[in-house]
Amino acid sequence: MDPINDILVIGLNSNFGSDEPITVEDTESLEKGAILIFNRTDSGNVKPRGVIRGPKSGIIRINQMQLYPQKKLIVGAMPGVIDSMEPDSAFLGVWSYDDNGDIPPKWKIPANDRTKLKKPFGVVLNPKNKEVIISDMRNQGVLVFSVPEVF
């Protein structure tokens, strides 16, 4: 939640509303992961002001998010398919409060050998030092990335 810009952001997992785990073969549900953006003061059955979802977004599920009100940014950990130990599609992505539709992240830290990121789980922002701090559930560690362009 961002009380400065009156925004509430929710991450949806692909298996939202189901007790069943997602499998790699379940391609229909893989498109259901999303980021929903609401006005903070909305109440009742209100349509989101923005929905970030689709193949270009890369979102299968969002594990944790941080908001950066100063630049109206959403920073989300996308750990990939639940039953995959080290999914190729995992990443940390950055979107804007104004994004809506099948929007790719403005910035992305992919899970690969170069970044050492395997399955991002949590995220913390350190604006003072222009860093993104990511916990990783596969390498059981915390990775710190200098990303001055985000801040």
N, C-alpha and C positions, 0 to 999 in steps of 0.2 A: 504494500500500500504506500502511496505517495500523497501525504496530506498537503504538500506544497502546491501540487498541480491537480489535486482532487482526482486521483487515478487509483483504481484497484485492478490488479493484474493477477490472473489465475492461469496456471499451467494444467492442461489436460493430458492424461496419459492415454495411450491407444486403447487400453482395456478399461476405460472409465465406465463404471456401471456394471462391471462383470467381475466375478471371482476367478475367472479362468485366466491362466497366464497366456501371454502372447507368444506365438511361435513364429519362427522365421517364415514359414509357409503361409501365414495368415496375412496376406498382402492387403486385403480389404480393410482390416482394422489398423494397419500401419499408417493409413492416411487420417486417422482420427485424432492423433496427437495435435495439440494446438495451444496457442497462447490467446487467452480471452482478455480484452481490455474493456473495463467499465468505468463510468464516472463513479467516483467514490461515494457519492450521496444517492446513487440509484437504489431503488427498493422494489420488491415484487418481482414479477416475471418480466425482466427488462432485457431487450436485445443488447448484446455488447456493442460498444462504439467501434470496436475493431476486433477482427479474428485473424490471427496469423496461422496459416495452415496450408499444407500442400507439399508437393515434391520439391519445389524450389526452396521452401523454408527449411527442409531437412528435418522437420520435427516429427519424431515418432512418439516421444514422451519428454516431458520436462521434469527434471528431478528437483531442482531448486533454482530460484531466481533472486536477483537483487535488482533494485531500481536505482537509477542515478538521476535524481530530480533536476539537477543543474543543467543537464543536456537532454532530459526527457528520454532516457535510454532504459531498455530492458535487457538485462544480462542473464542468460539462462544456460544451465547445464543440461545437455541433451545426451544421456548415456547410451542411447541406442536400444535395440530390442532386448527385452527383459532376460530371455534365456540364452543370450549370447555372452560368453565370457569377456571377449574383447571385440566388440562390434566395429566394423569398418566405418560405420556411419556416425560414430560418436563425435561430439564436438562441444565447444563452448561458443555460443552465438550472442550477438548484440543486435537488437532491433530498436526501433523508435516507437514512442507512444502513438505516433501518427500512422504507423504501418497498418495495413489492412489487406488481407488476401494472401496469395501465394508469393510471399516476399522472401528473398534470400537474406541471410544476416548481413548487416552492414560490415561487421567484422566477425571473423571466425578463427578460433584456435582449434584445429582438427586433431583428432586422436591419431597419432602416427609415431614412427620411430624418431623423427626429428624433434617433435615436441615432448616426447616421452609420456604424453597423455594417453591413457588407455580407455578409461571409463569414468568420465567426470561425474561427480556425485554432488558436491556442494561448491558454492562460489561466494567469495567475499571481495568487496571492492576496497582498495586503498588509494583514494584519490590524491592524498598528500604526496605519495611516492609514485603515482600514476601506474599502479599495479593491479592486476587481477590475481587473486589467490584461489586455486582450485584444489579441492580434495579429490583424490582418485581412489575408487574402490578396488581396482585391480592391482595397482602397484602399492596400495596401502600407504600412500604418501600425500604430501601437500606440495603442489607446484606453484611457483610464483613467476608470473609473466609481466615484464615491463611493456606496457601498451600506452604510451603517451598520446597516441592519436585518438584513443577513446576518450581521454580526459581533456 
